């Protein structure tokens, strides 16, 4: 079995479309969506595209997905794009996101029991990073028996070992930190290989489409911050390390 992992799409439909057109994604047995799918400038159409994958897709709840459901229920988000997106979801989409599981588990050949979560196995918003200590990883993974754990949330791709547990973060399809492009991962149960992938994007064209297709009033500023420019991974690691408690 081969699994394509897509995380943190954040309603950037052109980036999602580019990844879904990748031959290895088209040929994958499963596509696992590890959260934060729609909190962004094109939420409705992004969810429709993911639903069209049918049974090939396994969904995992993310903190931004949970927040959209809360917005749809009347709560206020501190993020304008999430507030806007949550107010525009259809009822069926709110129900979909509200019913997502916090984890998926797949027996994946040489990769063993593989656990998919959004942030950590115990929280959809907890920070854990490529340079987190082994003690920190032991705390986060306590009680888990999976041989491979796939996480998202921080928008930075990495693969590392943490006391014999293989950890994979595919990075972000729609809001990458570090390198431009749409990031995802391919897991091959037959070979045991994990491949971090980057689908090149024309940032100017993606930005143009988002400005045309999104009615979010702050779309041009959002595009300038997250599409036509890319936050440094070093900067993101410094900020997230503080959130982790360092």
C-alpha positions in Angstrom: 0.0 0.0 0.0 1.1 3.5 -0.8 -0.3 6.5 1.1 -0.2 10.2 0.1 -0.4 12.5 3.1 -1.8 16.0 2.6 -1.8 18.4 5.6 -2.7 22.0 6.3 -4.3 22.8 3.0 -5.9 25.9 4.5 -8.4 26.5 1.7 -5.7 27.1 -1.0 -7.6 25.3 -3.7 -5.0 25.9 -6.5 -2.3 24.3 -4.4 -4.6 21.3 -3.6 -5.5 20.8 -7.2 -1.8 20.8 -8.2 -1.0 18.1 -5.6 -4.0 16.0 -6.5 -2.8 16.0 -10.1 0.6 14.5 -9.1 1.0 11.0 -10.6 2.0 9.5 -7.3 -1.1 11.0 -5.6 -3.3 9.8 -8.4 -1.9 6.3 -8.0 -1.9 6.2 -4.2 -4.1 3.6 -2.5 -5.1 6.1 0.1 -4.9 9.8 0.7 -4.7 10.8 4.3 -5.8 14.3 5.2 -4.1 15.3 8.5 -6.2 18.3 9.3 -6.6 22.1 8.8 -8.2 21.6 5.4 -10.5 24.6 4.9 -9.5 27.5 7.1 -8.5 29.8 4.3 -9.6 31.8 1.3 -11.5 29.1 -0.7 -13.1 26.9 2.0 -16.2 25.6 0.3 -14.7 24.5 -2.9 -11.7 23.0 -1.2 -13.9 20.7 0.9 -15.9 19.7 -2.1 -12.7 18.7 -3.9 -11.6 16.6 -0.9 -15.1 15.0 -0.6 -14.9 14.0 -4.2 -12.0 11.7 -3.3 -14.6 9.4 -1.8 -13.3 6.3 0.1 -9.7 6.9 -1.0 -9.5 9.7 1.6 -9.0 9.2 5.3 -9.7 12.4 7.3 -8.2 13.6 10.6 -9.5 16.6 12.6 -7.3 19.7 12.9 -7.5 22.6 15.3 -8.5 24.9 12.5 -11.2 22.5 11.3 -12.6 22.5 14.9 -12.4 26.3 15.0 -14.5 26.6 11.7 -17.2 24.4 13.3 -17.1 26.7 16.4 -17.4 29.8 14.2 -20.4 28.2 12.4 -22.0 27.7 15.8 -21.6 31.4 16.7 -18.2 31.7 18.3 -15.6 34.3 17.2 -12.2 33.5 15.8 -9.1 35.7 16.3 -8.2 34.9 12.7 -10.2 37.0 10.2 -9.9 34.4 7.4 -11.1 31.6 9.7 -14.0 33.8 10.8 -14.9 34.4 7.2 -14.5 30.8 6.2 -16.5 29.4 9.1 -19.4 31.7 8.2 -19.5 30.4 4.7 -19.5 26.6 5.1 -22.7 24.8 4.1 -24.5 22.8 6.7 -23.2 19.5 5.4 -19.7 20.7 5.5 -20.0 21.9 9.1 -21.4 18.4 9.9 -18.5 16.8 8.1 -15.8 18.7 10.0 -17.7 18.4 13.3 -17.6 14.6 13.0 -14.0 14.1 12.0 -11.9 11.7 14.1 -8.8 12.8 16.0 -6.7 10.0 14.6 -6.5 7.3 11.9 -4.5 4.1 12.2 -3.3 2.0 9.2 -1.2 -1.2 9.1 1.3 -0.1 6.5 3.7 -3.0 5.7 7.3 -2.3 6.6 6.3 1.0 8.2 4.2 -1.0 10.7 1.3 0.4 12.6 1.1 4.0 11.4 -0.8 6.6 13.4 -2.0 9.8 11.7 -2.9 12.8 13.9 -2.9 16.6 13.3 -0.6 18.0 16.0 0.2 15.3 18.5 -1.6 12.1 19.6 -3.0 13.8 22.6 -3.9 17.3 21.2 -4.9 18.9 17.9 -2.9 22.1 18.7 0.1 21.0 20.7 3.5 22.0 19.3 6.2 19.4 18.6 9.1 20.1 16.4 11.9 18.5 14.4 14.4 19.7 17.1 12.3 18.8 20.1 14.2 16.8 22.7 13.8 13.0 23.0 12.4 13.6 26.5 9.7 15.9 25.0 8.9 13.3 22.3 8.7 10.6 24.9 6.2 12.7 26.8 4.1 13.3 23.7 4.1 9.7 22.6 3.5 8.2 26.0 1.1 5.3 25.8 1.3 5.0 22.0 2.4 1.8 20.4 2.6 2.9 16.7 5.9 2.3 14.8 5.3 5.3 12.7 3.5 8.6 13.7 2.5 11.2 11.1 1.8 14.7 12.3 1.1 18.1 10.8 0.2 21.5 12.3 3.6 23.2 12.1 3.7 23.6 8.3 7.4 22.4 8.2 8.3 19.0 6.6 10.6 16.6 8.4 11.4 13.0 9.1 13.2 11.9 12.2 13.4 9.0 14.7 12.4 9.4 18.4 13.5 6.4 20.3 12.8 4.0 17.4 9.5 5.6 16.5 9.6 7.1 13.0 8.1 10.6 12.9 6.9 12.2 9.7 5.6 15.7 9.1 4.6 16.2 5.4 4.6 20.0 5.7 1.8 22.2 4.4 0.0 22.1 1.0 -1.3 25.6 1.3 0.8 27.6 3.8 4.3 26.3 3.7 7.1 27.5 6.0 10.7 27.3 4.8 10.4 26.5 1.1 7.8 27.6 -1.4 5.6 25.1 -3.2 3.0 22.6 -2.0 4.4 20.1 0.5 3.2 16.5 1.0 4.5 13.1 1.7 4.4 9.6 0.2 4.5 6.5 2.5 5.3 3.2 0.8 4.4 0.2 2.9 6.1 -2.3 0.6 9.6 -0.7 0.7 9.3 1.1 4.0 10.3 4.4 2.3 9.1 7.8 3.3 9.4 10.5 0.7 8.9 14.2 1.4 7.5 15.8 -1.8 7.3 19.4 -3.0 4.9 20.3 -5.9 6.2 23.5 -7.6 3.7 26.3 -7.9 3.6 29.5 -9.8 3.0 31.7 -6.7 1.9 34.7 -8.8 -0.7 32.6 -10.6 -1.9 31.0 -7.4 -2.3 34.5 -5.9 -4.1 35.7 -8.9 -6.6 32.9 -8.8 -7.2 33.4 -5.1 -7.8 37.1 -5.5 -10.3 36.3 -8.3 -12.0 33.3 -6.7 -12.2 34.4 -3.0 -14.6 37.0 -1.6 -12.5 37.3 1.6 -12.1 41.0 2.0 -8.5 40.7 3.1 -7.5 38.4 0.3 -4.7 40.5 -1.2 -3.0 40.9 2.1 -3.4 37.2 2.9 -1.9 36.3 -0.5 1.0 38.6 0.1 1.7 37.1 3.5 1.2 33.4 2.7 1.4 32.8 -1.1 3.8 35.2 -2.8 6.1 35.1 0.2 7.1 32.3 2.5 7.9 32.5 6.2 11.4 31.3 7.1 11.5 27.9 8.8 14.1 29.4 11.2 11.7 32.1 12.2 8.8 29.6 12.6 10.9 27.3 14.7 11.9 30.1 17.1 8.2 31.2 17.5 6.9 27.6 17.9 9.7 26.7 20.3 8.3 29.3 22.7 4.8 27.9 22.2 6.3 24.5 23.1 7.5 25.9 26.3 11.2 26.3 25.6 
